[in-house]
C-alpha cells in the first residue's frame, strides 16, 4: 500500500513514518481546503522550491505504481493553486514518473502517462 511505498521510497524508519502519518492526520483534520495550504506555501517558497515540492509529491503518488484519476486531479489542483506553469508541472511529473520506473522492482507499467 501507500504507507509501505512511502517507507521504501523515502527510506523512512518506523519512528519517522509514524511521525509523518500523525502529522498528516492532524493536519488533515485541521485543514479546511487546499487554499489554506497553498497560500502558506506561496508565501514561503519561491517557484523553484514549489516545483521541487510538486516533483516530490509526484514521487509519492507514483510510489505504489498505481496513479489514479483522483491523485492526478489533486496534483493538478495543487499545482494550479501554487501558480506553477503548466510546462514546469508536466516536466516535474515526467521526472517523478521516470524516477519511479528506475526504482528496483518498479511496477511502472501500471503508471498512467504524463
C-alpha positions as CSV (number, residue, x, y, z in Angstrom):
1,X,0.0,0.0,0.0
2,X,0.8,3.7,0.1
3,X,2.5,3.6,3.6
4,X,4.8,0.8,2.6
5,X,5.7,2.6,-0.6
6,X,6.4,5.8,1.4
7,X,8.6,3.9,3.7
8,X,10.6,2.2,0.9
9,X,10.8,5.1,-1.5
10,X,12.0,7.7,1.1
11,X,13.8,5.2,3.4
12,X,11.8,6.1,6.5
13,X,12.3,4.2,9.7
14,X,9.2,3.3,11.8
15,X,9.6,6.4,14.1
16,X,9.9,8.8,11.1
17,X,7.0,7.2,9.3
18,X,4.8,7.3,12.5
19,X,5.6,11.0,13.0
20,X,4.8,11.7,9.3
21,X,1.5,9.8,9.5
22,X,0.5,11.5,12.8
23,X,1.3,15.0,11.3
24,X,-0.6,14.2,8.2
25,X,-3.7,13.1,10.1
26,X,-3.6,16.1,12.4
27,X,-3.1,18.5,9.5
28,X,-6.0,16.9,7.5
29,X,-8.3,17.2,10.5
30,X,-7.5,20.9,10.9
31,X,-7.5,21.9,7.2
32,X,-10.5,23.5,5.6
33,X,-9.3,23.4,2.0
34,X,-6.3,23.3,-0.4
35,X,-6.2,27.1,-0.4
36,X,-5.1,27.2,3.2
37,X,-2.1,25.0,2.5
38,X,-1.1,26.5,-0.8
39,X,-1.4,30.1,0.4
40,X,1.2,29.4,3.1
41,X,3.4,27.7,0.6
42,X,3.1,30.6,-1.9
43,X,4.2,33.0,0.9
44,X,7.3,31.0,1.9
45,X,8.7,29.2,-1.2
46,X,10.0,30.5,-4.5
47,X,9.0,29.0,-7.8
48,X,12.0,26.5,-8.0
49,X,11.2,25.3,-4.5
50,X,7.5,24.8,-5.3
51,X,8.3,22.9,-8.5
52,X,10.7,20.6,-6.5
53,X,8.0,20.1,-3.9
54,X,5.5,19.1,-6.6
55,X,8.0,16.7,-8.1
56,X,8.4,15.1,-4.6
57,X,4.7,14.9,-4.3
58,X,4.5,13.2,-7.7
59,X,7.2,10.7,-6.4
60,X,4.9,9.8,-3.5
61,X,1.9,9.5,-5.9
62,X,3.9,7.2,-8.2
63,X,5.5,5.2,-5.3
64,X,2.9,2.5,-5.3
65,X,2.9,2.1,-9.1
66,X,-0.8,3.0,-9.3
67,X,-1.6,6.6,-10.2
68,X,-5.4,7.1,-10.3
69,X,-7.6,9.9,-11.6
70,X,-8.1,11.4,-8.1
71,X,-4.4,11.6,-7.5
72,X,-3.8,13.1,-10.9
73,X,-6.6,15.7,-10.4
74,X,-5.4,16.6,-6.9
75,X,-1.8,17.2,-8.1
76,X,-3.2,19.4,-11.0
77,X,-5.3,21.4,-8.5
78,X,-2.4,21.9,-6.1
79,X,-0.1,22.9,-8.9
80,X,-2.6,25.4,-10.2
81,X,-3.1,27.0,-6.7
82,X,0.7,27.3,-6.5
83,X,0.8,29.1,-9.8
84,X,3.2,26.6,-11.3
85,X,3.4,27.0,-15.1
86,X,1.9,24.1,-17.0
87,X,5.3,23.2,-18.6
88,X,7.0,23.0,-15.2
89,X,4.2,20.9,-13.8
90,X,4.4,18.4,-16.7
91,X,8.2,18.2,-16.5
92,X,8.1,17.6,-12.7
93,X,5.5,14.8,-13.3
94,X,7.7,13.2,-16.0
95,X,10.8,13.4,-13.9
96,X,9.0,11.8,-11.0
97,X,7.5,9.1,-13.2
98,X,10.8,8.3,-14.7
99,X,12.5,8.1,-11.3
100,X,9.7,5.8,-10.1
101,X,10.2,3.5,-13.1
102,X,14.0,3.3,-12.4
103,X,13.4,2.0,-8.9
104,X,14.2,-1.7,-8.4
105,X,11.1,-3.8,-8.9
106,X,9.1,-0.7,-10.0
107,X,5.6,-1.6,-11.3
108,X,5.9,1.2,-13.9
109,X,3.8,-0.5,-16.4
110,X,0.7,0.5,-14.4
111,X,1.5,4.2,-14.3
112,X,-0.6,6.4,-16.4
113,X,1.2,8.6,-18.9
114,X,2.1,12.2,-18.3
